[in-house]
Amino acid sequence: MKRIDFFKTVLGTLAFGSLSGFKDKPGEEALARPAWPAATPDDEQFWKVLRAQFPLTDERAYMNTGGLGASPYAVIDAVKAKMDELEKVSETGHSEEIWKDVKTAAGQLLGCDAGELAFTRNATEGINIVCNGLPLKSG
């Protein structure tokens, strides 16, 4: 998959989701979710809008998205809102009901049943679960 196609897919997914919407700058009211037109690598406006979704400073080029990637403001806001909600009732968020809701929504988004999904802490854990579950034998 080309980088531009990946970003359009990710941004389209986020825009479609139930997050608070994209913002031009932190602290501004959420704007209407943008319709992402087909973009090309030299489409400066697309990259400018994309860049504005992340709190990264211009002081460095962040390249470690394989281990820990920066979250867009919409994700940060959604996580903070959920944390605030859970803190009000002194809950951990380890609710089976919450997981079912998340898996159902993710399944609808990905076009599969919730039972076909597994959430892990990271890719390494997911790969280890799969590999250790395979009936491998010597030879």
N, C-alpha and C positions, 0 to 999 in steps of 0.2 A: 504494500500500500504506500502510496506517495504521502509525504509529510503533509502537504496541503489537504489531501483527501482525509487524512487522519484528523487533522484539526477541525475541518468542517464537520466531520462526523461527531467528534467530541462536543464541539460547540452546539451543534444541532440538538444533540442529546441533552445537554445542560439546559438549553433554551426550552426544550420540550418538557423537561422535568418540572417538578413542583417547587423548585427553589425560588428564592426571592427575586430573581431577575438579574440582568446584568446592570452594572453601574459604570458611568464614565469615570468617576472618582470616588474614593471612599467617603462615606458620610452623606452622599447625595441620595435622594429618593430613588428607589428602583425605577428604571425606565421600562417601557414596553419591551418585551422580548423581541430582539431584532430578527428579521428574516435574513438568513445568510445566503447571499447570491454566490454563484460560482466565482471563485477567486483564483487568481494566478499568482505565482511566486513574486511577481513584480507589482502586485496590487498593494500599494502603500497604505491606502485607507483601511483595507482589511487587516493588515498587520498592526496598524496603529490601534484599531478598535480591539483586536485580540490582545495586544500588549497591555492595554488599559484595564483588562480584567484581572490582572495579577499585581500584588503589592511589591514585587521585586523592585529594587532600586536600579538606577542606571549605572551604578558604580562598578558592577561586575557582570560578566556573562555567566549565567548559571547553567551548568552542563550535566549535573548529576541526577537527571530525572529517572535513571535506572534504579536508584536507591530511595530517594526522597524527592518528590517533585513539589513545586510550589502549587498551592491551591488557588483557584480564582476566588475573587471576592464573594461570589454567589455561594460557593461551598463554605467558605469561612463563616459567612453570615448564617447559613443554615445550621452549621455545627454549633456556633455560639448560641443561637436561638434554642436549639434542643438542649444544650447544657443548662441554660437559664431555666427552661421549663422543668427539667429534671431536678435541679437544685431547689426549686420552690416546694417540692414535695419530698425532698431527700431520697431520691431514687437513683439507682445506678445506671439505668438504661439497659440492663441485662434481661429485659422482658421478652418472653417467648412471643407475645403478641406483636411487639415492635419488630422482631425478626421476621415473623410471618408477613407482616405488612411490607417490609422492605423487600423480601424475596418475591412476594407477589408482584409488586411494582416493577422490580428488576426483570422478572420473567416476562411481564407484558411488554416492557421496553425491548427486551432481547428476543422476543418471540419464542419463548419456551415455558415449560411449567416450572413453578417455584421449586418443586421437588428435584428438578434437574440442576439446581444451583447449589454451590457450596461457597461460603465466604471464609477466607482464611486471613491471617494477619499480613501475609505477604506472599509473593510468588514462590519463594524458596520453600515455605511451609506447604503450599499447595502441591508443588512438584514432589516433595518428600512424601506427602500423603498418598499421592498416586503411585509413586515408585514402590513404596513399602507395601502397597496393597496388591501389587502384581505378583502372580504366582511364579516367580523366577526360580529356576533350578540350575544347578551347575551343569556345565557342558553345553 
